[in-house]
Amino acid sequence: MPESDGRTDVVQLWRTWLTETERQWNGFFNDVMGTDAFARFFGGYVEVYSNLQRVLNQNMERYLATINLPTRTDIVELGERLRAVEERVGSLETAIGRLAEAVGEPEMAPVTQFRPRRTRRPRSPSGESAK
């Protein structure tokens, strides 16, 4: 697109060059990736990578067990067990609530609303603890 002084639009030239370059690269990579040699190479690469990942995971589990730290599997299992406990506690709360309603007791507050008793006293203004 010519400008008023006769120069071509630089942005349009750049856009045309970029589009043509992208088309050429796409054609090149489509030709390369469509070959049996590439498929064999990539299959071998994926196999080596998966074996390396497996060995690294096994070694990391052994290392964490040696220094007595939980593995990712241990944490996931712990999370699943905690979820199961929370579900059981929830069902127990529901059952107790139904029993309380049947007996005519007032509705109980959920466990999450109970707060521990405060046993520590705040410091006195002089900085010494109150006795």
VEXPAKE-476137 format. One line per field, with one value per atom (N, C-alpha, C, CB): residue in three letters; x negated, z negated, y negated; atom name. Coordinates in pm, 1 decimal, always signed. Each point is the difference from the previous one (the first is absolute). Glycine has a CB too. Layout:
rest <- ALA	...;
east <- X	...;
up <- Z	...;
north <- Y	...;
atom <- CA	...;
END
This chain:
rest <- MET	MET	MET	MET	PRO	PRO	PRO	PRO	GLU	GLU	GLU	GLU	SER	SER	SER	SER	ASP	ASP	ASP	ASP	GLY	GLY	GLY	GLY	ARG	ARG	ARG	ARG	THR	THR	THR	THR	ASP	ASP	ASP	ASP	VAL	VAL	VAL	VAL	VAL	VAL	VAL	VAL	GLN	GLN	GLN	GLN	LEU	LEU	LEU	LEU	TRP	TRP	TRP	TRP	ARG	ARG	ARG	ARG	THR	THR	THR	THR	TRP	TRP	TRP	TRP	LEU	LEU	LEU	LEU	THR	THR	THR	THR	GLU	GLU	GLU	GLU	THR	THR	THR	THR	GLU	GLU	GLU	GLU	ARG	ARG	ARG	ARG	GLN	GLN	GLN	GLN	TRP	TRP	TRP	TRP	ASN	ASN	ASN	ASN	GLY	GLY	GLY	GLY	PHE	PHE	PHE	PHE	PHE	PHE	PHE	PHE	ASN	ASN	ASN	ASN	ASP	ASP	ASP	ASP	VAL	VAL	VAL	VAL	MET	MET	MET	MET	GLY	GLY	GLY	GLY	THR	THR	THR	THR	ASP	ASP	ASP	ASP	ALA	ALA	ALA	ALA	PHE	PHE	PHE	PHE	ALA	ALA	ALA	ALA	ARG	ARG	ARG	ARG	PHE	PHE	PHE	PHE	PHE	PHE	PHE	PHE	GLY	GLY	GLY	GLY	GLY	GLY	GLY	GLY	TYR	TYR	TYR	TYR	VAL	VAL	VAL	VAL	GLU	GLU	GLU	GLU	VAL	VAL	VAL	VAL	TYR	TYR	TYR	TYR	SER	SER	SER	SER	ASN	ASN	ASN	ASN	LEU	LEU	LEU	LEU	GLN	GLN	GLN	GLN	ARG	ARG	ARG	ARG	VAL	VAL	VAL	VAL	LEU	LEU	LEU	LEU	ASN	ASN	ASN	ASN	GLN	GLN	GLN	GLN	ASN	ASN	ASN	ASN	MET	MET	MET	MET	GLU	GLU	GLU	GLU	ARG	ARG	ARG	ARG	TYR	TYR	TYR	TYR	LEU	LEU	LEU	LEU	ALA	ALA	ALA	ALA	THR	THR	THR	THR	ILE	ILE	ILE	ILE	ASN	ASN	ASN	ASN	LEU	LEU	LEU	LEU	PRO	PRO	PRO	PRO	THR	THR	THR	THR	ARG	ARG	ARG	ARG	THR	THR	THR	THR	ASP	ASP	ASP	ASP	ILE	ILE	ILE	ILE	VAL	VAL	VAL	VAL	GLU	GLU	GLU	GLU	LEU	LEU	LEU	LEU	GLY	GLY	GLY	GLY	GLU	GLU	GLU	GLU	ARG	ARG	ARG	ARG	LEU	LEU	LEU	LEU	ARG	ARG	ARG	ARG	ALA	ALA	ALA	ALA	VAL	VAL	VAL	VAL	GLU	GLU	GLU	GLU	GLU	GLU	GLU	GLU	ARG	ARG	ARG	ARG	VAL	VAL	VAL	VAL	GLY	GLY	GLY	GLY	SER	SER	SER	SER	LEU	LEU	LEU	LEU	GLU	GLU	GLU	GLU	THR	THR	THR	THR	ALA	ALA	ALA	ALA	ILE	ILE	ILE	ILE	GLY	GLY	GLY	GLY	ARG	ARG	ARG	ARG	LEU	LEU	LEU	LEU	ALA	ALA	ALA	ALA	GLU	GLU	GLU	GLU	ALA	ALA	ALA	ALA	VAL	VAL	VAL	VAL	GLY	GLY	GLY	GLY	GLU	GLU	GLU	GLU	PRO	PRO	PRO	PRO	GLU	GLU	GLU	GLU	MET	MET	MET	MET	ALA	ALA	ALA	ALA	PRO	PRO	PRO	PRO	VAL	VAL	VAL	VAL	THR	THR	THR	THR	GLN	GLN	GLN	GLN	PHE	PHE	PHE	PHE	ARG	ARG	ARG	ARG	PRO	PRO	PRO	PRO	ARG	ARG	ARG	ARG	ARG	ARG	ARG	ARG	THR	THR	THR	THR	ARG	ARG	ARG	ARG	ARG	ARG	ARG	ARG	PRO	PRO	PRO	PRO	ARG	ARG	ARG	ARG	SER	SER	SER	SER	PRO	PRO	PRO	PRO	SER	SER	SER	SER	GLY	GLY	GLY	GLY	GLU	GLU	GLU	GLU	SER	SER	SER	SER	ALA	ALA	ALA	ALA	LYS	LYS	LYS	LYS;
east <- -84.8	+84.8	-89.8	+186.5	-190.4	-88.0	+48.6	-58.7	-42.0	+32.0	-2.5	-96.8	+119.7	+8.4	-132.3	+176.7	-291.5	-128.0	-53.4	-48.5	+126.4	-38.8	-64.8	-27.1	+0.2	-60.6	+107.2	-179.4	+139.8	+95.3	+17.7	-65.3	+175.4	+32.1	-89.6	+240.4	-325.3	-96.4	+72.3	-168.7	+275.4	+74.0	+60.0	+50.7	+0.6	+57.4	-108.0	+179.7	-297.0	-110.3	-41.1	-78.9	+67.7	-36.1	+104.5	-120.5	+248.4	+107.7	-4.8	+139.9	-166.2	-10.1	-118.9	+105.7	-220.9	-118.8	+24.2	-143.4	+204.8	+27.5	+94.2	-34.5	+138.7	+95.8	-66.9	+184.8	-265.1	-68.9	-102.9	+33.5	-106.4	-98.5	+68.4	-150.0	+258.8	+74.5	+52.3	+64.6	-15.3	+49.9	-112.1	+175.8	-294.6	-113.2	-45.4	-71.2	+60.7	-39.3	+102.4	-120.1	+248.0	+104.3	-12.4	+152.3	-175.3	-17.0	-121.0	+107.7	-218.0	-121.7	+22.7	-137.9	+193.5	+20.4	+106.1	-66.4	+167.6	+97.9	-64.9	+181.0	-270.9	-71.1	-91.3	+9.4	-82.3	-92.8	+75.9	-164.5	+269.0	+72.1	+84.5	+4.0	+17.8	+78.0	-80.7	+145.2	-272.4	-85.1	-4.5	-138.2	+105.5	-13.9	-121.8	+111.1	-215.7	-120.6	+31.3	-143.7	+222.3	+36.4	+86.3	-12.4	+104.2	+86.3	-83.1	+189.6	-287.7	-87.5	-82.4	-10.6	-45.0	-79.7	+84.0	-142.8	+259.6	+82.7	+50.5	+67.5	-33.4	+40.4	-111.3	+153.0	-277.0	-114.6	-23.2	-101.8	+118.8	-17.2	+101.6	-87.7	+212.8	+104.4	-28.3	+167.2	-213.9	-32.1	-114.6	+78.3	-185.3	-113.4	+44.4	-160.4	+239.7	+45.9	+85.8	-7.0	+96.8	+86.4	-80.7	+192.2	-291.8	-86.7	-80.9	-14.0	-38.7	-75.0	+89.2	-148.8	+269.6	+94.3	+32.1	+97.8	-78.4	+30.4	-115.6	+146.9	-270.7	-117.8	-17.2	-109.0	+127.3	-11.3	+104.4	-89.8	+211.6	+105.5	-33.7	+169.4	-218.3	-36.5	-113.9	+74.0	-175.7	-111.9	+43.6	-155.0	+243.4	+48.3	+79.7	+6.3	+75.7	+75.2	-94.3	+190.6	-295.9	-97.9	-72.0	-29.8	-7.2	-69.4	+89.5	-134.0	+259.7	+91.5	+26.8	+104.8	-96.6	+19.0	-123.2	+152.5	-270.9	-123.3	-5.3	-115.9	+157.3	-4.4	+133.0	-169.7	+257.1	+125.8	+92.6	-121.0	+138.3	+94.0	+107.0	-180.0	+302.4	+105.3	-19.7	+156.5	-113.6	-4.5	+131.4	-157.4	+165.1	+123.5	+113.8	-132.2	+103.1	+101.0	+51.7	-109.4	+18.9	+41.5	+93.1	-215.2	+182.7	+82.2	+136.7	-206.6	+210.6	+128.6	+85.4	-107.7	+47.1	+74.6	+51.2	-138.9	+57.0	+41.3	+118.3	-235.6	+231.4	+111.6	+128.5	-163.5	+152.4	+118.1	+57.4	-92.1	+3.5	+46.8	+66.3	-182.9	+124.7	+58.4	+137.4	-229.9	+244.2	+130.1	+103.0	-114.5	+74.1	+91.8	+41.1	-106.3	+10.8	+31.9	+96.5	-225.4	+200.5	+89.3	+141.0	-196.1	+207.7	+132.7	+70.6	-82.1	+8.4	+60.4	+41.3	-139.0	+56.2	+36.2	+124.1	-241.1	+247.2	+118.6	+125.3	-145.6	+134.1	+117.8	+38.6	-65.2	-33.9	+30.7	+68.9	-197.9	+151.3	+64.9	+143.9	-220.4	+243.9	+136.3	+86.9	-86.7	+34.3	+77.8	+29.6	-104.4	+7.6	+22.7	+102.3	-234.1	+227.5	+100.4	+139.4	-173.1	+188.0	+132.7	+50.6	-56.1	-33.4	+39.2	+40.1	-154.4	+81.8	+32.3	+136.0	-243.9	+274.0	+131.4	+110.0	-105.7	+81.2	+100.8	+27.4	-72.2	-27.7	+17.0	+53.9	-187.3	+170.8	+49.4	-106.4	+218.7	-343.9	-109.4	-19.9	-112.2	+63.6	-27.6	-113.8	+78.7	-80.0	-98.5	-140.2	+170.7	-265.2	-137.7	-77.0	+7.8	-108.4	-87.3	-96.5	+18.6	-52.4	-99.0	-133.6	+114.4	-192.4	-127.3	-92.1	+24.9	-15.2	-90.9	+24.9	-11.9	+124.1	+28.3	-51.3	+198.7	-240.2	-55.1	-140.7	+140.3	-172.6	-133.1	-65.5	+71.7	-203.0	-68.1	+3.1	-149.2	+142.9	-2.6	-131.6	+152.7	-146.7	-120.4	-62.3	+93.7	-216.0	-64.4	-114.9	+65.1	-111.4	-108.6	+57.1	-155.2	+91.9	+41.6	-89.3	+83.4	-27.7	-83.5	-104.3	+191.0	-299.1	-106.3	+50.0	-175.3	+118.9	+33.4	-71.7	+33.1	+11.8	-63.2	-147.8	+219.6	-265.9	-141.3	-89.4	+70.7	-12.3	-78.1	-19.4	-112.9	+150.7	-12.2	+129.5	-162.5	+154.4	+120.0	+80.4	-115.8	+248.5	+88.9	-1.3	+145.8	-151.0	-4.3	+120.9	-244.5;
up <- +0.0	+0.0	+0.0	-122.3	+229.4	+7.1	-91.5	+234.8	-293.6	-83.0	+86.9	-206.1	+146.4	+76.1	+67.0	-157.8	+99.5	+61.5	+91.7	-199.6	+229.3	+96.6	-60.7	+158.9	-290.6	-62.0	-26.1	-105.8	+109.6	-29.1	-150.5	+211.7	-249.7	-141.9	-59.1	+40.0	-135.5	-59.6	-76.2	-17.2	-49.6	-78.0	+91.9	-174.7	+288.3	+95.1	+56.5	+57.3	-28.7	+48.7	-105.9	+145.6	-270.5	-109.7	-17.4	-113.0	+117.6	-13.4	+111.6	-112.0	+234.9	+113.9	-18.0	+150.6	-190.3	-22.7	-109.9	+74.2	-184.8	-111.5	+41.3	-158.1	+231.1	+45.3	+92.3	-21.0	+112.5	+94.6	-72.3	+184.0	-277.7	-75.9	-82.0	-9.5	-54.7	-79.8	+87.7	-161.1	+280.0	+91.5	+42.4	+81.4	-56.1	+40.4	-114.4	+160.9	-280.9	-114.9	-27.3	-97.5	+106.1	-20.4	+102.9	-94.7	+219.2	+103.4	-26.7	+162.7	-202.7	-28.6	-114.2	+79.3	-190.7	-115.1	+26.8	-148.7	+225.9	+37.3	+82.0	-3.3	+93.8	+79.6	-87.8	+198.7	-292.1	-85.4	-95.1	+15.9	-79.0	-99.3	+63.1	-146.6	+274.2	+66.5	+39.9	+80.5	-111.1	+41.5	-107.6	+138.3	-95.2	-94.2	-90.0	+165.8	-113.5	-80.7	-118.7	+204.5	-181.3	-110.2	-101.5	+154.0	-106.1	-91.0	-86.4	+165.8	-105.5	-77.1	-101.2	+195.0	-151.1	-89.3	-117.9	+194.3	-165.2	-106.5	-92.4	+151.4	-97.3	-84.2	-94.3	+180.5	-128.8	-84.9	-106.0	+190.0	-151.9	-95.6	-113.2	+184.0	-151.1	-102.1	-91.2	+156.7	-101.0	-81.2	-96.3	+186.5	-137.0	-85.5	-108.7	+192.8	-156.5	-96.3	-108.7	+179.8	-142.0	-100.0	-92.6	+161.7	-107.3	-85.3	-96.1	+182.3	-134.7	-85.1	-111.0	+194.3	-159.5	-98.8	-105.8	+174.8	-132.7	-94.1	-96.3	+171.9	-118.2	-83.7	-98.1	+185.5	-138.5	-88.6	-111.3	+191.3	-158.8	-101.9	-103.9	+170.0	-124.2	-93.9	-91.3	+167.2	-110.5	-81.0	-98.7	+188.6	-146.5	-90.3	-114.7	+191.0	-162.0	-107.5	-99.4	+157.4	-107.3	-89.4	-84.1	+164.6	-101.9	-71.9	-109.0	+206.6	-172.9	-99.2	-113.5	+179.6	-147.0	-105.2	-89.8	+150.9	-92.1	-78.0	-101.3	+193.9	-153.9	-91.7	-72.6	+148.5	-137.9	-74.2	+32.9	-181.1	+309.6	+46.9	+85.2	-4.5	+4.3	+80.0	+149.5	-193.5	+273.4	+145.2	+46.5	+24.1	+103.9	+56.1	-17.5	+167.4	-147.4	-16.7	-143.1	+180.9	-277.4	-140.0	-27.9	-63.5	+118.0	-22.0	+64.7	-9.1	+129.7	+67.9	-80.3	+224.5	-272.6	-80.5	-128.6	+96.1	-157.3	-121.8	+27.6	-86.5	+197.7	+38.7	+22.2	+103.8	-40.0	+23.0	-131.3	+222.9	-314.7	-130.4	-77.8	-3.3	+9.7	-68.7	+56.6	-45.7	+177.4	+62.3	-47.5	+201.1	-210.2	-46.0	-145.6	+159.9	-244.0	-140.3	-8.5	-72.0	+151.0	-1.0	+44.3	+46.0	+53.0	+43.2	-111.5	+236.6	-306.3	-110.0	-113.8	+61.9	-95.0	-104.8	+40.9	-70.0	+195.5	+49.4	-10.6	+154.7	-120.0	-10.1	-146.1	+215.2	-304.1	-143.3	-53.0	-27.6	+67.6	-40.5	+47.7	+6.6	+116.4	+52.5	-79.3	+227.5	-256.9	-76.3	-140.5	+133.1	-197.7	-134.3	+4.8	-66.4	+169.0	+15.2	+16.6	+102.4	-25.4	+17.5	-132.0	+240.2	-313.5	-129.7	-96.7	+37.0	-37.0	-88.5	+34.8	-26.2	+154.9	+41.8	-42.2	+193.6	-181.2	-37.8	-149.5	+191.0	-272.0	-145.6	-43.3	-28.4	+111.9	-34.3	-58.1	-38.0	+50.7	-49.5	+95.4	-110.1	+57.1	+89.9	+96.1	-177.0	+285.8	+103.9	-51.3	+178.0	-148.3	-45.0	+101.9	-123.5	+73.3	+88.8	+69.6	-148.4	+272.3	+67.3	-74.4	+220.4	-204.5	-69.8	+34.0	+1.0	+117.9	+42.2	-74.7	+223.2	-292.4	-70.7	-143.6	+144.3	-196.5	-134.3	+1.8	-56.1	-47.7	-9.6	-128.3	+131.9	-129.2	-121.9	-105.6	+136.7	-262.9	-107.7	+3.7	-140.6	+109.7	-4.0	-137.7	+169.1	-176.4	-127.5	-28.2	+24.7	+75.5	-20.9	-20.8	+139.3	-229.1	-24.8	+80.6	-232.2	+277.2	+74.0	-91.1	+155.0	-94.4	-77.0	-57.1	+144.4	-258.6	-61.5	+76.1	-227.4	+212.8	+73.5	-31.5	+1.2	-117.3	-33.9	+67.6	-217.6	+287.4	+72.4	-76.4	+111.6	-239.8	-79.4	+11.0	-159.4	+143.3	+7.4	-129.0	+153.6	-139.9	-115.9	-80.8	+124.7	-258.3	-84.1	-85.9	+1.0;
north <- +116.8	-116.8	-123.7	+124.2	-199.9	-115.6	-111.4	+61.1	-129.1	-115.2	-125.3	+112.6	-225.1	-124.3	-37.7	-74.4	+117.2	-34.6	+110.6	-140.7	+245.3	+101.1	+122.8	-181.9	+187.5	+117.6	+105.4	-143.6	+272.1	+107.6	+13.4	+121.2	-62.1	+17.3	+109.0	-72.9	+38.3	+92.3	+110.1	-185.0	+151.0	+99.0	+106.0	-174.0	+132.3	+95.1	+91.1	-165.0	+112.6	+82.4	+101.4	-189.1	+143.9	+89.6	+109.5	-188.3	+154.3	+97.2	+103.3	-173.7	+129.7	+91.8	+93.6	-172.1	+117.4	+81.6	+102.3	-190.4	+149.2	+89.6	+113.0	-191.0	+159.0	+100.4	+100.9	-167.7	+121.4	+89.7	+87.2	-169.3	+111.7	+76.5	+108.3	-200.7	+166.1	+97.9	+113.6	-181.8	+148.8	+103.0	+94.8	-159.7	+106.4	+83.0	+91.1	-179.3	+124.8	+82.6	+109.3	-196.4	+162.8	+101.0	+112.0	-176.2	+141.6	+101.7	+88.7	-154.3	+92.2	+75.7	+99.2	-194.7	+146.5	+88.5	+106.8	-188.5	+157.1	+103.1	+110.2	-172.2	+135.1	+100.5	+85.2	-152.9	+89.6	+73.0	+91.9	-189.3	+138.6	+80.0	+110.2	-199.8	+194.4	+103.4	+122.4	-179.2	+182.6	+112.3	+108.6	-157.9	+281.1	+111.5	-18.7	+151.7	-213.1	-22.2	-90.1	+28.0	-132.5	-88.5	+73.9	-198.1	+280.0	+75.4	+95.1	-16.2	+83.7	+88.9	-78.9	+157.6	-270.4	-83.4	-48.8	-70.6	+19.0	-55.8	+110.1	-188.0	+304.8	+112.7	+41.6	+76.7	-71.8	+32.4	-105.7	+121.9	-247.9	-109.8	+10.9	-147.1	+171.9	+11.6	+118.7	-103.9	+214.2	+118.0	-29.5	+148.8	-212.6	-33.9	-98.5	+38.6	-136.7	-100.0	+63.8	-174.3	+264.0	+63.6	+91.2	-10.8	+81.3	+82.4	-86.9	+172.4	-282.4	-91.1	-55.7	-58.8	+20.8	-53.8	+105.2	-153.1	+277.7	+108.5	+22.3	+107.8	-104.8	+20.7	-116.2	+131.9	-253.9	-115.8	+4.7	-134.3	+172.1	+10.1	+107.0	-75.2	+189.6	+106.1	-44.4	+171.4	-235.6	-46.9	-108.5	+55.5	-144.2	-104.7	+60.1	-161.5	+262.4	+66.4	+65.6	+39.3	+27.4	+62.0	-104.8	+186.3	-296.6	-106.8	-58.9	-51.6	+21.9	-56.4	+98.3	-138.6	+267.9	+99.8	+6.7	+131.8	-150.2	+3.5	-114.1	+107.4	-225.3	-113.8	-19.4	-107.7	+207.2	+4.4	-117.1	+118.7	-145.9	-101.1	+67.8	-179.3	+126.4	+62.4	-26.0	-25.4	+122.5	-15.3	-61.2	+198.1	-229.4	-55.4	+99.8	-135.5	+263.1	+104.8	+2.5	+135.0	-150.0	-2.7	-117.4	+110.1	-226.3	-119.1	+16.7	-141.9	+198.9	+22.4	+97.8	-43.9	+152.4	+97.1	-63.1	+184.2	-268.3	-68.7	-92.8	+13.3	-82.8	-87.1	+78.1	-155.3	+271.4	+83.2	+51.5	+66.0	-25.3	+47.0	-113.1	+171.9	-291.7	-114.9	-33.5	-87.9	+93.3	-26.1	+101.6	-98.0	+225.7	+104.5	-24.8	+164.4	-206.6	-29.4	-117.8	+87.4	-191.8	-115.5	+38.0	-147.9	+235.1	+45.2	+76.2	+12.3	+72.6	+76.3	-92.2	+198.8	-297.2	-95.4	-78.1	-18.3	-20.8	-71.2	+84.3	-127.0	+254.0	+86.9	+22.4	+112.8	-105.5	+13.4	-125.8	+153.3	-270.5	-124.6	-3.9	-116.8	+160.3	+1.9	+96.4	-57.8	+176.2	+98.3	-50.7	+184.4	-246.3	-54.0	-112.3	+61.7	-143.8	-106.9	+55.3	-143.2	+249.9	+61.7	+58.3	+52.5	+14.6	+55.1	-110.8	+193.8	-303.9	-111.9	-58.2	-50.6	+40.2	-50.0	+95.1	-116.0	+246.5	+99.3	-3.3	+143.3	-171.3	-3.5	-135.3	+165.0	-267.9	-132.2	-90.5	+102.5	-66.3	-84.1	-117.3	+199.6	-311.8	-112.5	+34.6	-161.3	+90.2	+27.1	-30.9	-51.2	+141.2	-17.9	-83.5	+220.4	-291.8	-76.9	+95.1	-204.9	+178.0	+84.3	-3.4	-42.1	+145.7	+12.8	-116.2	+248.9	-301.3	-106.5	-129.8	+106.1	-120.5	-123.6	+0.9	-26.7	+140.2	+5.3	-57.8	+202.7	-278.2	-58.5	+48.9	-204.3	+221.5	+43.5	-111.3	+152.0	-111.7	-97.9	-74.2	+141.4	-265.9	-81.8	+15.6	-165.7	+219.2	+26.8	-95.5	+237.0	-309.2	-94.8	-138.4	+139.2	-212.6	-136.9	-93.6	+59.7	-171.4	-95.3	-62.7	-46.8	-0.5	-63.7	-131.6	+108.9	-141.6	-128.5	-109.9	+107.2	-232.9	-110.9	-17.6	-110.8	+154.5	-18.2	+102.9	-95.5	+193.0	+99.2	+128.6	-184.7	+188.3	+121.7	+77.9	-110.2	+240.9	+80.8	-16.3	+164.7	-162.2	-15.3	+127.6	-162.6	+148.7	+118.3	+6.9	-5.0;
atom <- N	CA	C	CB	N	CA	C	CB	N	CA	C	CB	N	CA	C	CB	N	CA	C	CB	N	CA	C	CB	N	CA	C	CB	N	CA	C	CB	N	CA	C	CB	N	CA	C	CB	N	CA	C	CB	N	CA	C	CB	N	CA	C	CB	N	CA	C	CB	N	CA	C	CB	N	CA	C	CB	N	CA	C	CB	N	CA	C	CB	N	CA	C	CB	N	CA	C	CB	N	CA	C	CB	N	CA	C	CB	N	CA	C	CB	N	CA	C	CB	N	CA	C	CB	N	CA	C	CB	N	CA	C	CB	N	CA	C	CB	N	CA	C	CB	N	CA	C	CB	N	CA	C	CB	N	CA	C	CB	N	CA	C	CB	N	CA	C	CB	N	CA	C	CB	N	CA	C	CB	N	CA	C	CB	N	CA	C	CB	N	CA	C	CB	N	CA	C	CB	N	CA	C	CB	N	CA	C	CB	N	CA	C	CB	N	CA	C	CB	N	CA	C	CB	N	CA	C	CB	N	CA	C	CB	N	CA	C	CB	N	CA	C	CB	N	CA	C	CB	N	CA	C	CB	N	CA	C	CB	N	CA	C	CB	N	CA	C	CB	N	CA	C	CB	N	CA	C	CB	N	CA	C	CB	N	CA	C	CB	N	CA	C	CB	N	CA	C	CB	N	CA	C	CB	N	CA	C	CB	N	CA	C	CB	N	CA	C	CB	N	CA	C	CB	N	CA	C	CB	N	CA	C	CB	N	CA	C	CB	N	CA	C	CB	N	CA	C	CB	N	CA	C	CB	N	CA	C	CB	N	CA	C	CB	N	CA	C	CB	N	CA	C	CB	N	CA	C	CB	N	CA	C	CB	N	CA	C	CB	N	CA	C	CB	N	CA	C	CB	N	CA	C	CB	N	CA	C	CB	N	CA	C	CB	N	CA	C	CB	N	CA	C	CB	N	CA	C	CB	N	CA	C	CB	N	CA	C	CB	N	CA	C	CB	N	CA	C	CB	N	CA	C	CB	N	CA	C	CB	N	CA	C	CB	N	CA	C	CB	N	CA	C	CB	N	CA	C	CB	N	CA	C	CB	N	CA	C	CB	N	CA	C	CB	N	CA	C	CB	N	CA	C	CB	N	CA	C	CB	N	CA	C	CB	N	CA	C	CB	N	CA	C	CB	N	CA	C	CB	N	CA	C	CB	N	CA	C	CB	N	CA	C	CB	N	CA	C	CB	N	CA	C	CB	N	CA	C	CB	N	CA	C	CB	N	CA	C	CB	N	CA	C	CB	N	CA	C	CB	N	CA	C	CB	N	CA	C	CB	N	CA	C	CB	N	CA	C	CB	N	CA	C	CB	N	CA	C	CB	N	CA	C	CB	N	CA	C	CB	N	CA	C	CB	N	CA	C	CB	N	CA	C	CB	N	CA	C	CB	N	CA	C	CB	N	CA	C	CB	N	CA	C	CB;
END
